[in-house]
Amino acid sequence: MPTTKRRFAYLGPAGTFTEQALRSLKESKDAEALACPTVTVALDEVRNGDALGAVVPIESSVEGSVPVTLDELATGSPLMITREITVPVAFSLLARRGMALRDLRSVATHPHAAAQTRKWVAANLPQVEVVHTASTAAAAAGLADADCAWDAAISAPLAAEPYDLDELAARIGDNREAITRFVLVTRPGRPAPRTGADKTSLVAFMQDDHPGALMEILQQFTIRGVNLTRIESRPTGAALGHYCFSIDCEGHVDDARVGEALMGLHRVCFDVRFLGSYERHDGKTPAIQSGTSDAEFTGAKDWLKGIRGET
């Protein structure tokens, strides 16, 4: 039975960048934060009604998109993105109390974090072995065990508090501009009102694999002046050559140009899964091309009604 308690799931354990993203949301204030071992489990908590929403990573400026999140949103019971959040990726080197850099022989972290701190580790800890873990927070959590196989963890600074660790070094990432994009996912409902600085996400499934199939999809946006901010192909799992396209575009479903593009996709695709319209994290407003404003779409419809004698 669905819970009546205000609860939000997130990709855990405690101390991840995902928890940091969740904490930044006003929706999560005074609500229970439910750490989940995988993206799939976090989203299933929403699907089965045990959480009001889930915060999961969807895209990194360094490592690209998170495939499991894209695939989970494209399949299973429908879900909807209602918010996006970005978090600067600022890694810290954490260790048990009393440890020093010279004492370290092994450091654990997630493979993505290892890739983003490789130069710093080589320059400052040439003696250490790097061990891969399921998440950066799992590396920090492991240090609570006296028999832990590693001496330190590369993790989000947030992980120092719950696991009682010292921060031996801060901001050790090789790319100081790195950010990760997270999304708040809920059960489907009416999208929030448009703000003028919105983004729409969807998944388009091809009818079949044929020459020009991708062009047919892209044309629905191009001819209506809708700019894409991300498009990626993902296998559907049905058979080789069967793909869907995960897409983010500028604008809101209530914008005429975006609504018309979605209707066009519905005509040429096997299926279209609407994943939500929500305010952009950066507040950027799209450039509206001549002929694609709401007023111009309305004017064209009124003109056609006149020709048909419907006015």
Backbone as CSV, one residue per row, in Angstrom:
resi,resn,N_x,N_y,N_z,CA_x,CA_y,CA_z,C_x,C_y,C_z
1,MET,0.851,-1.195,0.000,0.000,0.000,0.000,0.889,1.248,0.000
2,PRO,0.578,2.261,-0.845,1.394,3.473,-0.889,1.509,4.144,0.465
3,THR,2.693,4.706,0.732,2.934,5.376,1.996,2.240,6.723,2.048
4,THR,1.870,7.134,3.256,1.288,8.466,3.447,2.339,9.429,3.976
5,LYS,3.537,8.913,4.266,4.613,9.738,4.800,5.351,10.432,3.661
6,ARG,5.776,11.678,3.903,6.548,12.405,2.896,7.947,11.803,2.851
7,ARG,8.243,11.169,1.729,9.511,10.459,1.589,10.032,10.637,0.168
8,PHE,11.326,10.888,0.064,11.965,11.005,-1.239,13.132,10.026,-1.299
9,ALA,13.170,9.242,-2.345,14.250,8.284,-2.549,15.405,8.959,-3.294
10,TYR,16.582,8.392,-3.138,17.737,8.887,-3.888,18.767,7.777,-4.007
11,LEU,19.680,7.928,-4.970,20.750,6.959,-5.147,21.736,7.113,-4.005
12,GLY,21.779,6.116,-3.129,22.631,6.167,-1.954,23.954,5.476,-2.175
13,PRO,24.668,5.233,-1.059,24.263,5.455,0.331,24.385,6.919,0.736
14,ALA,24.232,7.190,2.020,24.341,8.562,2.512,25.706,9.148,2.155
15,GLY,25.686,10.428,1.782,26.941,11.098,1.475,27.258,11.201,0.000
16,THR,26.327,10.790,-0.884,26.562,10.893,-2.318,26.234,12.302,-2.815
17,PHE,26.704,12.598,-4.018,26.330,13.852,-4.656,24.822,13.887,-4.895
18,THR,24.221,12.704,-5.073,22.771,12.644,-5.266,22.035,13.115,-4.022
19,GLU,22.525,12.735,-2.848,21.911,13.233,-1.617,22.073,14.754,-1.522
20,GLN,23.218,15.250,-1.945,23.443,16.697,-1.947,22.423,17.387,-2.835
21,ALA,22.137,16.801,-4.011,21.126,17.359,-4.912,19.752,17.337,-4.266
22,LEU,19.413,16.227,-3.605,18.118,16.113,-2.936,17.970,17.172,-1.852
23,ARG,19.010,17.366,-1.066,18.947,18.336,0.030,18.706,19.760,-0.465
24,SER,19.072,20.030,-1.714,18.914,21.390,-2.250,17.480,21.708,-2.641
25,LEU,16.598,20.697,-2.684,15.216,20.888,-3.116,14.323,21.299,-1.948
26,LYS,13.506,22.304,-2.182,12.571,22.721,-1.123,11.544,21.635,-0.852
27,GLU,11.246,20.802,-1.862,10.278,19.727,-1.676,10.734,18.720,-0.626
28,SER,12.037,18.614,-0.428,12.559,17.593,0.482,12.661,18.060,1.926
29,LYS,12.389,19.330,2.190,12.493,19.836,3.556,11.499,19.117,4.466
30,ASP,11.975,18.673,5.613,11.153,17.972,6.605,10.581,16.658,6.081
31,ALA,11.193,16.123,5.014,10.759,14.826,4.491,11.842,13.786,4.761
32,GLU,11.450,12.534,4.801,12.411,11.460,5.000,13.185,11.229,3.714
33,ALA,14.506,11.096,3.832,15.359,10.785,2.681,15.671,9.297,2.712
34,LEU,15.299,8.600,1.653,15.447,7.150,1.588,16.599,6.799,0.649
35,ALA,17.720,6.344,1.208,18.877,5.954,0.401,18.610,4.607,-0.261
36,CYS,18.875,4.516,-1.567,18.642,3.282,-2.320,19.941,2.820,-2.974
37,PRO,20.127,1.520,-3.106,21.394,1.010,-3.632,21.602,1.231,-5.123
38,THR,20.520,1.388,-5.886,20.636,1.583,-7.330,19.597,2.584,-7.816
39,VAL,19.805,3.091,-9.024,18.826,3.970,-9.658,17.501,3.235,-9.831
40,THR,17.570,1.976,-10.231,16.355,1.183,-10.448,15.516,1.089,-9.180
41,VAL,16.148,0.804,-8.058,15.419,0.693,-6.792,14.809,2.035,-6.413
42,ALA,15.557,3.130,-6.602,15.041,4.461,-6.258,13.786,4.782,-7.063
43,LEU,13.807,4.488,-8.362,12.646,4.784,-9.203,11.482,3.841,-8.906
44,ASP,11.785,2.610,-8.542,10.712,1.673,-8.185,10.000,2.101,-6.901
45,GLU,10.712,2.779,-6.004,10.064,3.306,-4.799,8.968,4.305,-5.168
46,VAL,9.185,5.035,-6.257,8.180,5.982,-6.743,7.051,5.225,-7.432
47,ARG,7.407,4.276,-8.256,6.400,3.513,-8.997,5.434,2.779,-8.068
48,ASN,5.960,2.226,-6.965,5.079,1.465,-6.078,4.424,2.322,-5.004
49,GLY,4.669,3.632,-5.045,3.989,4.543,-4.140,4.635,4.703,-2.780
50,ASP,5.834,4.135,-2.584,6.501,4.253,-1.289,7.326,5.533,-1.163
51,ALA,7.433,6.305,-2.234,8.121,7.596,-2.186,7.391,8.574,-3.104
52,LEU,7.365,9.842,-2.693,6.725,10.863,-3.524,7.530,11.160,-4.769
53,GLY,8.840,11.001,-4.672,9.712,11.265,-5.804,11.073,10.658,-5.554
54,ALA,11.902,10.668,-6.581,13.264,10.147,-6.460,14.210,11.086,-7.193
55,VAL,15.373,11.316,-6.600,16.422,12.099,-7.254,17.490,11.130,-7.737
56,VAL,17.774,11.191,-9.027,18.763,10.297,-9.634,19.637,11.088,-10.594
57,PRO,20.886,10.655,-10.798,21.753,11.344,-11.764,21.350,10.988,-13.181
58,ILE,21.465,11.953,-14.088,21.110,11.687,-15.478,22.200,12.089,-16.455
59,GLU,23.094,13.007,-16.048,24.096,13.472,-17.006,25.264,14.118,-16.270
60,SER,26.475,13.802,-16.729,27.699,14.404,-16.199,28.387,15.182,-17.301
61,SER,28.913,16.352,-16.955,29.617,17.155,-17.966,30.923,16.510,-18.391
62,VAL,31.408,15.538,-17.618,32.665,14.867,-17.938,32.430,13.480,-18.528
63,GLU,31.570,12.692,-17.898,31.370,11.300,-18.297,30.162,11.090,-19.208
64,GLY,29.364,12.151,-19.438,28.196,12.014,-20.295,26.974,11.514,-19.538
65,SER,26.009,10.988,-20.283,24.742,10.578,-19.682,24.891,9.303,-18.861
66,VAL,23.901,9.078,-17.985,23.870,7.889,-17.132,22.915,6.885,-17.782
67,PRO,23.435,5.870,-18.453,22.581,4.961,-19.235,21.452,4.318,-18.446
68,VAL,21.713,3.889,-17.198,20.663,3.199,-16.438,19.483,4.117,-16.186
69,THR,19.728,5.405,-15.971,18.621,6.343,-15.750,17.818,6.523,-17.034
70,LEU,18.515,6.696,-18.160,17.808,6.841,-19.440,16.953,5.621,-19.731
71,ASP,17.497,4.431,-19.490,16.769,3.203,-19.810,15.589,2.985,-18.871
72,GLU,15.758,3.310,-17.594,14.660,3.144,-16.639,13.503,4.089,-16.954
73,LEU,13.805,5.295,-17.417,12.745,6.239,-17.755,12.048,5.876,-19.059
74,ALA,12.748,5.139,-19.923,12.182,4.763,-21.218,11.314,3.520,-21.139
75,THR,11.446,2.745,-20.054,10.727,1.479,-19.938,9.969,1.419,-18.617
76,GLY,9.184,0.367,-18.451,8.434,0.182,-17.216,7.278,1.150,-17.096
77,SER,6.666,1.182,-15.934,5.547,2.100,-15.705,6.021,3.537,-15.888
78,PRO,5.222,4.369,-16.555,5.661,5.738,-16.850,5.966,6.552,-15.603
79,LEU,6.979,7.386,-15.715,7.363,8.343,-14.686,7.545,9.700,-15.348
80,MET,7.691,10.743,-14.544,7.794,12.084,-15.106,8.853,12.899,-14.377
81,ILE,9.673,13.594,-15.137,10.665,14.507,-14.564,9.972,15.820,-14.233
82,THR,10.138,16.284,-12.993,9.498,17.533,-12.584,10.497,18.630,-12.227
83,ARG,11.738,18.261,-11.985,12.770,19.249,-11.676,14.108,18.751,-12.181
84,GLU,15.025,19.680,-12.482,16.411,19.300,-12.705,17.296,20.126,-11.783
85,ILE,18.371,19.512,-11.320,19.291,20.149,-10.383,20.705,19.875,-10.857
86,THR,21.580,20.838,-10.767,22.985,20.598,-11.065,23.811,20.799,-9.801
87,VAL,24.816,19.968,-9.655,25.698,20.014,-8.485,27.143,20.048,-8.969
88,PRO,27.931,21.023,-8.534,29.359,21.014,-8.876,30.023,19.765,-8.311
89,VAL,30.850,19.135,-9.113,31.507,17.916,-8.674,32.835,18.290,-8.014
90,ALA,32.796,18.449,-6.691,33.979,18.824,-5.925,34.356,17.649,-5.026
91,PHE,35.375,16.899,-5.409,35.776,15.711,-4.660,36.690,16.070,-3.490
92,SER,36.586,15.276,-2.425,37.481,15.401,-1.273,38.142,14.055,-1.006
93,LEU,39.314,14.118,-0.406,40.002,12.912,0.037,39.701,12.737,1.525
94,LEU,39.004,11.669,1.873,38.556,11.422,3.245,39.261,10.209,3.839
95,ALA,39.552,10.286,5.122,40.216,9.169,5.801,39.799,9.130,7.266
96,ARG,40.147,8.041,7.938,39.857,7.925,9.367,40.618,8.999,10.142
97,ARG,40.104,9.311,11.317,40.751,10.299,12.170,42.209,9.908,12.440
98,GLY,43.114,10.886,12.325,44.516,10.658,12.650,45.378,10.224,11.482
99,MET,44.766,9.894,10.340,45.542,9.486,9.167,46.128,10.718,8.478
100,ALA,47.253,10.529,7.819,47.903,11.587,7.046,48.174,11.071,5.636
101,LEU,48.458,11.987,4.731,48.704,11.591,3.345,49.808,10.551,3.238
102,ARG,50.852,10.687,4.038,51.993,9.771,3.946,51.641,8.356,4.410
103,ASP,50.524,8.223,5.158,50.126,6.909,5.674,49.338,6.080,4.664
104,LEU,48.891,6.705,3.598,47.962,6.042,2.682,48.680,5.100,1.716
105,ARG,48.096,3.921,1.561,48.607,2.949,0.592,47.539,2.558,-0.436
106,SER,46.300,2.785,-0.112,45.211,2.485,-1.052,44.077,3.475,-0.848
107,VAL,43.440,3.841,-1.968,42.332,4.796,-1.960,41.199,4.212,-2.785
108,ALA,39.977,4.292,-2.271,38.822,3.732,-2.969,37.900,4.835,-3.463
109,THR,37.241,4.571,-4.587,36.265,5.508,-5.130,35.531,4.845,-6.291
110,HIS,34.505,5.529,-6.791,33.772,5.069,-7.972,34.646,5.269,-9.209
111,PRO,34.524,4.409,-10.232,35.354,4.559,-11.433,35.268,5.937,-12.089
112,HIS,34.082,6.559,-12.105,33.955,7.897,-12.694,34.762,8.906,-11.896
113,ALA,34.730,8.795,-10.578,35.495,9.707,-9.737,36.991,9.461,-9.913
114,ALA,37.368,8.198,-10.069,38.780,7.879,-10.289,39.283,8.539,-11.572
115,ALA,38.429,8.511,-12.613,38.815,9.120,-13.884,38.951,10.633,-13.757
116,GLN,38.133,11.235,-12.897,38.130,12.690,-12.760,39.159,13.211,-11.760
117,THR,39.871,12.306,-11.063,40.887,12.730,-10.093,42.240,12.076,-10.382
118,ARG,42.372,11.466,-11.555,43.571,10.689,-11.878,44.849,11.529,-11.788
119,LYS,44.823,12.723,-12.331,46.027,13.567,-12.347,46.413,13.993,-10.929
120,TRP,45.414,14.353,-10.116,45.716,14.783,-8.739,46.316,13.634,-7.948
121,VAL,45.750,12.452,-8.090,46.255,11.293,-7.362,47.679,10.972,-7.798
122,ALA,47.949,11.010,-9.098,49.290,10.698,-9.596,50.318,11.696,-9.072
123,ALA,49.916,12.964,-8.948,50.849,13.995,-8.502,51.045,14.007,-6.991
124,ASN,49.987,13.670,-6.241,50.047,13.828,-4.787,50.113,12.516,-4.010
125,LEU,49.670,11.428,-4.642,49.672,10.130,-3.963,50.223,9.054,-4.896
126,PRO,51.437,9.223,-5.381,51.972,8.255,-6.354,52.110,6.850,-5.791
127,GLN,52.113,6.722,-4.456,52.325,5.422,-3.820,51.056,4.598,-3.668
128,VAL,49.869,5.195,-3.927,48.628,4.489,-3.588,48.090,3.641,-4.729
129,GLU,47.386,2.586,-4.333,46.600,1.780,-5.266,45.169,2.305,-5.238
130,VAL,44.534,2.475,-6.408,43.160,2.954,-6.485,42.220,1.757,-6.623
131,VAL,41.263,1.661,-5.689,40.290,0.567,-5.660,38.938,1.114,-6.086
132,HIS,38.220,0.395,-6.947,36.920,0.839,-7.422,35.791,0.291,-6.542
133,THR,34.814,1.146,-6.259,33.642,0.767,-5.466,32.367,1.150,-6.208
134,ALA,31.222,0.716,-5.667,29.941,0.950,-6.340,29.554,2.421,-6.378
135,SER,30.019,3.208,-5.419,29.749,4.649,-5.390,30.844,5.309,-4.566
136,THR,30.957,6.621,-4.684,31.941,7.341,-3.872,31.594,7.243,-2.392
137,ALA,30.300,7.292,-2.076,29.882,7.201,-0.679,30.145,5.809,-0.113
138,ALA,30.016,4.771,-0.949,30.323,3.414,-0.486,31.789,3.305,-0.097
139,ALA,32.652,4.013,-0.816,34.070,4.022,-0.464,34.271,4.650,0.905
140,ALA,33.565,5.752,1.165,33.668,6.408,2.467,33.048,5.552,3.564
141,ALA,31.907,4.945,3.280,31.227,4.119,4.276,32.078,2.926,4.686
142,GLY,32.838,2.377,3.750,33.671,1.220,4.042,34.721,1.491,5.091
143,LEU,35.140,2.756,5.219,36.171,3.100,6.194,35.699,2.935,7.638
144,ALA,34.396,2.821,7.849,33.863,2.599,9.199,34.162,1.194,9.694
145,ASP,34.500,0.293,8.773,34.822,-1.089,9.125,36.316,-1.175,9.445
146,ALA,36.646,-1.690,10.597,38.051,-1.792,11.010,38.868,-2.661,10.059
147,ASP,38.221,-3.603,9.383,38.919,-4.494,8.460,38.852,-4.001,7.015
148,CYS,38.539,-2.740,6.815,38.402,-2.176,5.461,39.698,-2.380,4.675
149,ALA,39.555,-2.717,3.398,40.712,-3.022,2.559,41.414,-1.779,2.026
150,TRP,40.869,-0.582,2.250,41.518,0.637,1.775,41.687,1.632,2.916
151,ASP,42.564,2.602,2.698,42.938,3.549,3.750,42.207,4.882,3.662
152,ALA,41.679,5.222,2.486,41.027,6.518,2.301,40.017,6.407,1.178
153,ALA,39.202,7.430,1.032,38.166,7.439,0.001,38.155,8.784,-0.709
154,ILE,37.919,8.747,-2.004,37.660,9.963,-2.771,36.146,10.053,-2.917
155,SER,35.567,11.086,-2.327,34.114,11.140,-2.230,33.643,12.587,-2.201
156,ALA,32.327,12.748,-2.149,31.759,14.081,-1.950,32.078,14.541,-0.524
157,PRO,32.321,15.830,-0.324,32.603,16.326,1.030,31.512,15.957,2.030
158,LEU,30.281,15.823,1.534,29.135,15.512,2.388,29.312,14.194,3.143
159,ALA,30.143,13.284,2.607,30.301,11.962,3.217,31.149,12.000,4.480
160,ALA,31.855,13.079,4.736,32.718,13.132,5.928,31.900,13.044,7.212
161,GLU,30.765,13.730,7.242,29.967,13.806,8.480,29.347,12.478,8.886
162,PRO,28.583,11.804,8.010,27.916,10.581,8.476,28.881,9.454,8.823
163,TYR,30.085,9.468,8.271,31.024,8.379,8.518,32.196,8.803,9.414
164,ASP,32.097,10.010,9.996,33.072,10.505,10.979,34.494,10.434,10.424
165,LEU,34.723,11.103,9.310,36.019,11.059,8.641,36.664,12.440,8.600
166,ASP,37.977,12.453,8.488,38.730,13.690,8.295,38.841,13.984,6.799
167,GLU,38.814,15.262,6.470,39.046,15.677,5.089,40.532,16.028,4.947
168,LEU,41.276,15.156,4.272,42.712,15.367,4.111,43.029,16.342,2.979
169,ALA,42.146,16.425,2.003,42.338,17.356,0.885,40.978,17.642,0.260
170,ALA,40.790,18.876,-0.188,39.515,19.289,-0.784,39.711,19.720,-2.236
171,ARG,38.628,19.633,-3.007,38.614,20.063,-4.416,39.786,19.454,-5.177
172,ILE,39.830,18.136,-5.186,40.942,17.446,-5.829,40.616,17.001,-7.257
173,GLY,39.477,17.383,-7.772,39.123,17.014,-9.137,40.028,17.670,-10.155
174,ASP,40.285,16.969,-11.258,41.132,17.505,-12.320,40.417,18.572,-13.136
175,ASN,39.085,18.564,-13.121,38.290,19.538,-13.874,37.450,20.347,-12.892
176,ARG,37.869,21.572,-12.626,37.161,22.404,-11.634,35.779,22.846,-12.116
177,GLU,35.494,22.710,-13.410,34.202,23.136,-13.961,33.205,21.982,-14.060
178,ALA,33.587,20.802,-13.615,32.724,19.620,-13.751,31.440,19.770,-12.942
179,ILE,30.317,19.404,-13.548,29.034,19.397,-12.855,28.276,18.127,-13.234
180,THR,27.368,17.739,-12.377,26.476,16.618,-12.677,25.037,17.106,-12.611
181,ARG,24.250,16.655,-13.548,22.828,17.017,-13.616,22.002,15.880,-13.029
182,PHE,21.104,16.236,-12.126,20.191,15.287,-11.496,18.763,15.681,-11.840
183,VAL,17.851,14.717,-11.745,16.438,15.005,-11.981,15.595,14.470,-10.833
184,LEU,14.540,15.200,-10.517,13.527,14.744,-9.570,12.425,14.081,-10.379
185,VAL,12.173,12.821,-10.101,11.214,12.022,-10.861,10.030,11.673,-9.969
186,THR,8.818,11.863,-10.487,7.596,11.543,-9.752,6.686,10.689,-10.622
187,ARG,5.542,10.314,-10.074,4.542,9.652,-10.902,3.923,10.684,-11.852
188,PRO,3.380,10.240,-12.977,2.868,11.176,-13.983,1.762,12.071,-13.437
189,GLY,1.697,13.273,-13.950,0.682,14.244,-13.582,0.763,15.438,-14.509
190,ARG,0.017,16.468,-14.190,0.046,17.676,-15.009,1.386,18.379,-14.819
191,PRO,2.092,18.695,-15.911,3.363,19.413,-15.764,3.164,20.763,-15.080
192,ALA,4.208,21.233,-14.416,4.167,22.561,-13.803,3.951,23.608,-14.883
193,PRO,3.331,24.749,-14.544,3.117,25.805,-15.539,4.437,26.245,-16.167
194,ARG,4.367,26.655,-17.412,5.590,27.076,-18.103,6.127,28.380,-17.519
195,THR,7.429,28.518,-17.539,8.097,29.688,-16.989,8.716,30.570,-18.062
196,GLY,8.825,30.035,-19.287,9.540,30.748,-20.352,10.983,30.302,-20.462
197,ALA,11.451,29.573,-19.443,12.811,29.011,-19.458,12.692,27.538,-19.095
198,ASP,12.105,26.773,-19.998,11.757,25.390,-19.702,12.469,24.414,-20.615
199,LYS,12.392,23.158,-20.223,12.949,22.052,-20.987,11.921,20.936,-21.015
200,THR,11.851,20.207,-22.112,10.950,19.062,-22.235,11.773,17.826,-22.563
201,SER,11.470,16.722,-21.885,12.171,15.459,-22.121,11.190,14.420,-22.635
202,LEU,11.660,13.560,-23.518,10.812,12.521,-24.099,11.667,11.395,-24.652
203,VAL,11.020,10.288,-24.969,11.669,9.166,-25.640,10.860,8.852,-26.891
204,ALA,11.535,8.810,-28.046,10.883,8.517,-29.320,11.332,7.143,-29.805
205,PHE,10.368,6.268,-30.096,10.649,4.920,-30.574,10.394,4.861,-32.079
206,MET,11.395,4.435,-32.840,11.260,4.358,-34.289,10.218,3.317,-34.693
207,GLN,9.566,3.583,-35.839,8.661,2.574,-36.391,9.437,1.325,-36.775
208,ASP,10.540,1.529,-37.500,11.429,0.446,-37.905,12.743,1.071,-38.348
209,ASP,13.733,0.243,-38.560,15.052,0.722,-38.966,15.082,0.864,-40.478
210,HIS,15.044,2.096,-40.966,15.067,2.342,-42.402,15.814,3.634,-42.692
211,PRO,16.291,3.833,-43.920,17.010,5.064,-44.257,16.141,6.298,-43.972
212,GLY,16.697,7.243,-43.252,15.974,8.476,-42.975,15.115,8.444,-41.725
213,ALA,15.164,7.332,-40.956,14.307,7.213,-39.771,14.651,8.298,-38.744
214,LEU,15.940,8.508,-38.520,16.343,9.553,-37.571,15.998,10.930,-38.118
215,MET,16.168,11.123,-39.414,15.845,12.422,-40.010,14.370,12.755,-39.837
216,GLU,13.497,11.746,-39.939,12.069,11.981,-39.751,11.791,12.526,-38.350
217,ILE,12.512,11.991,-37.371,12.346,12.460,-35.997,12.872,13.877,-35.841
218,LEU,14.068,14.128,-36.348,14.679,15.447,-36.208,13.874,16.527,-36.920
219,GLN,13.279,16.186,-38.056,12.505,17.175,-38.817,11.322,17.720,-38.026
220,GLN,10.756,16.889,-37.151,9.609,17.350,-36.379,9.980,18.543,-35.491
221,PHE,11.217,18.577,-35.044,11.697,19.698,-34.238,12.195,20.847,-35.116
222,THR,12.943,20.498,-36.155,13.580,21.523,-36.992,12.565,22.449,-37.637
223,ILE,11.529,21.887,-38.239,10.579,22.719,-38.986,9.702,23.568,-38.076
224,ARG,9.750,23.275,-36.774,8.965,24.077,-35.817,9.848,24.948,-34.932
225,GLY,11.134,24.997,-35.245,12.040,25.885,-34.530,12.324,25.468,-33.104
226,VAL,12.298,24.159,-32.822,12.559,23.661,-31.471,14.004,23.170,-31.399
227,ASN,14.776,23.745,-30.503,16.184,23.381,-30.364,16.346,22.188,-29.430
228,LEU,17.153,21.218,-29.850,17.453,20.064,-29.011,18.688,20.365,-28.167
229,THR,18.628,20.041,-26.881,19.789,20.204,-26.008,20.499,18.875,-25.772
230,ARG,19.827,17.773,-26.086,20.445,16.451,-25.966,19.639,15.446,-26.760
231,ILE,20.328,14.560,-27.507,19.672,13.421,-28.153,20.647,12.260,-28.160
232,GLU,20.161,11.099,-27.720,20.998,9.911,-27.647,20.178,8.698,-28.054
233,SER,20.809,7.791,-28.779,20.148,6.540,-29.130,20.405,5.505,-28.045
234,ARG,19.376,4.718,-27.750,19.489,3.642,-26.776,18.811,2.396,-27.351
235,PRO,19.420,1.232,-27.211,18.776,0.003,-27.691,17.516,-0.283,-26.882
236,THR,16.495,-0.774,-27.561,15.250,-1.087,-26.853,15.313,-2.437,-26.162
237,GLY,16.271,-3.279,-26.574,16.363,-4.623,-26.002,15.543,-5.641,-26.757
238,ALA,14.762,-5.187,-27.747,13.906,-6.114,-28.487,14.730,-6.955,-29.462
239,ALA,15.622,-6.293,-30.201,16.455,-6.987,-31.187,17.527,-6.019,-31.667
240,LEU,18.546,-6.558,-32.325,19.565,-5.696,-32.904,18.928,-4.761,-33.926
241,GLY,19.314,-3.490,-33.892,18.762,-2.531,-34.837,17.506,-1.843,-34.349
242,HIS,16.984,-2.239,-33.177,15.803,-1.586,-32.615,16.256,-0.546,-31.589
243,TYR,16.038,0.725,-31.912,16.521,1.808,-31.068,15.405,2.781,-30.718
244,CYS,15.601,3.434,-29.590,14.782,4.588,-29.253,15.727,5.763,-29.051
245,PHE,15.166,6.966,-29.031,15.977,8.164,-28.890,15.515,8.942,-27.664
246,SER,16.446,9.135,-26.740,16.183,9.926,-25.542,16.524,11.377,-25.869
247,ILE,15.554,12.277,-25.673,15.664,13.643,-26.187,15.306,14.669,-25.118
248,ASP,16.100,15.721,-25.039,15.754,16.935,-24.297,15.664,18.069,-25.302
249,CYS,14.635,18.891,-25.195,14.505,20.035,-26.091,14.114,21.279,-25.300
250,GLU,14.386,22.432,-25.883,14.012,23.690,-25.256,12.511,23.907,-25.392
251,GLY,11.900,24.446,-24.327,10.482,24.768,-24.379,9.629,23.846,-23.528
252,HIS,8.357,24.218,-23.438,7.364,23.529,-22.594,6.310,22.901,-23.487
253,VAL,5.716,21.810,-23.019,4.682,21.144,-23.812,3.521,22.079,-24.115
254,ASP,3.298,23.103,-23.274,2.236,24.071,-23.534,2.618,25.103,-24.592
255,ASP,3.899,25.164,-24.982,4.295,26.021,-26.095,3.787,25.394,-27.382
256,ALA,3.202,26.190,-28.250,2.620,25.648,-29.480,3.640,24.883,-30.308
257,ARG,4.855,25.433,-30.431,5.858,24.787,-31.287,6.256,23.417,-30.735
258,VAL,6.348,23.299,-29.386,6.715,22.023,-28.780,5.558,21.034,-28.889
259,GLY,4.338,21.492,-28.622,3.181,20.622,-28.750,3.016,20.095,-30.161
260,GLU,3.208,20.973,-31.163,3.105,20.547,-32.559,4.195,19.528,-32.894
261,ALA,5.403,19.721,-32.341,6.491,18.768,-32.593,6.162,17.403,-32.004
262,LEU,5.569,17.386,-30.811,5.195,16.114,-30.198,4.110,15.407,-31.013
263,MET,3.163,16.175,-31.533,2.143,15.563,-32.383,2.760,14.998,-33.654
264,GLY,3.739,15.716,-34.214,4.428,15.210,-35.397,5.159,13.906,-35.105
265,LEU,5.808,13.836,-33.951,6.490,12.600,-33.563,5.503,11.457,-33.402
266,HIS,4.346,11.761,-32.849,3.328,10.728,-32.647,2.884,10.136,-33.977
267,ARG,2.928,10.941,-35.044,2.521,10.452,-36.367,3.577,9.556,-37.000
268,VAL,4.861,9.849,-36.772,5.914,9.130,-37.493,6.615,8.071,-36.653
269,CYS,6.354,8.029,-35.355,7.034,7.072,-34.473,6.119,5.927,-34.071
270,PHE,6.726,4.818,-33.695,5.965,3.698,-33.154,5.325,4.092,-31.834
271,ASP,6.090,4.853,-31.021,5.572,5.316,-29.735,6.392,6.523,-29.306
272,VAL,5.772,7.376,-28.491,6.461,8.528,-27.900,6.118,8.545,-26.418
273,ARG,7.136,8.551,-25.586,6.921,8.627,-24.140,7.285,10.030,-23.661
274,PHE,6.300,10.761,-23.178,6.517,12.101,-22.645,7.062,11.982,-21.227
275,LEU,8.231,12.602,-20.973,8.879,12.495,-19.670,8.780,13.769,-18.841
276,GLY,8.085,14.785,-19.368,7.874,15.966,-18.548,8.418,17.256,-19.135
277,SER,7.814,18.364,-18.713,8.295,19.719,-18.993,8.568,20.375,-17.653
278,TYR,9.720,21.009,-17.517,10.150,21.538,-16.225,11.097,22.707,-16.436
279,GLU,11.249,23.514,-15.395,12.094,24.701,-15.485,13.561,24.315,-15.588
280,ARG,14.276,24.986,-16.484,15.703,24.745,-16.644,16.469,25.218,-15.413
281,HIS,17.532,24.519,-15.096,18.326,24.887,-13.921,19.059,26.199,-14.113
282,ASP,19.372,26.553,-15.378,20.169,27.752,-15.645,19.334,28.975,-16.004
283,GLY,18.010,28.820,-16.089,17.136,29.948,-16.393,17.252,30.482,-17.805
284,LYS,17.899,29.733,-18.691,18.100,30.206,-20.066,16.799,30.149,-20.851
285,THR,16.469,31.249,-21.519,15.264,31.297,-22.346,15.632,31.026,-23.800
286,PRO,14.817,30.281,-24.524,15.151,29.953,-25.914,14.920,31.140,-26.845
287,ALA,15.648,31.141,-27.934,15.432,32.135,-28.993,14.281,31.640,-29.863
288,ILE,13.223,32.431,-29.965,12.046,32.031,-30.742,12.209,32.514,-32.180
289,GLN,12.286,31.585,-33.108,12.453,31.938,-34.507,11.159,32.502,-35.078
290,SER,11.323,33.348,-36.082,10.150,33.918,-36.759,9.272,32.797,-37.304
291,GLY,7.975,32.904,-37.045,7.025,31.915,-37.534,6.757,30.777,-36.566
292,THR,7.385,30.803,-35.372,7.209,29.682,-34.447,6.693,30.114,-33.075
293,SER,6.250,31.352,-32.948,5.689,31.791,-31.668,4.265,31.262,-31.517
294,ASP,3.753,31.270,-30.287,2.378,30.829,-30.052,1.391,31.638,-30.878
295,ALA,1.610,32.953,-30.939,0.691,33.818,-31.682,0.665,33.460,-33.158
296,GLU,1.830,33.127,-33.708,1.879,32.796,-35.141,1.247,31.440,-35.424
297,PHE,1.393,30.477,-34.504,0.698,29.201,-34.682,-0.814,29.404,-34.604
298,THR,-1.268,30.227,-33.663,-2.704,30.504,-33.533,-3.225,31.222,-34.767
299,GLY,-2.452,32.182,-35.265,-2.863,32.905,-36.461,-3.008,31.983,-37.659
300,ALA,-2.082,31.025,-37.788,-2.147,30.093,-38.910,-3.382,29.191,-38.803
301,LYS,-3.711,28.767,-37.579,-4.904,27.936,-37.399,-6.179,28.714,-37.720
302,ASP,-6.227,29.981,-37.291,-7.403,30.812,-37.585,-7.544,31.035,-39.081
303,TRP,-6.409,31.229,-39.749,-6.428,31.418,-41.212,-6.997,30.182,-41.903
304,LEU,-6.572,28.978,-41.465,-7.050,27.737,-42.059,-8.545,27.548,-41.792
305,LYS,-8.987,27.910,-40.583,-10.412,27.815,-40.298,-11.221,28.694,-41.232
306,GLY,-10.659,29.868,-41.544,-11.354,30.768,-42.463,-11.494,30.171,-43.839
307,ILE,-10.438,29.536,-44.326,-10.483,28.897,-45.638,-11.518,27.773,-45.666
308,ARG,-11.619,27.065,-44.566,-12.543,25.929,-44.484,-13.989,26.396,-44.207
309,GLY,-14.133,27.672,-43.964,-15.446,28.183,-43.648,-15.908,27.827,-42.255
310,GLU,-14.946,27.657,-41.321,-15.290,27.249,-39.973,-15.430,28.444,-39.034
311,THR,-15.191,29.655,-39.533,-15.290,30.826,-38.660,-16.597,31.586,-38.933
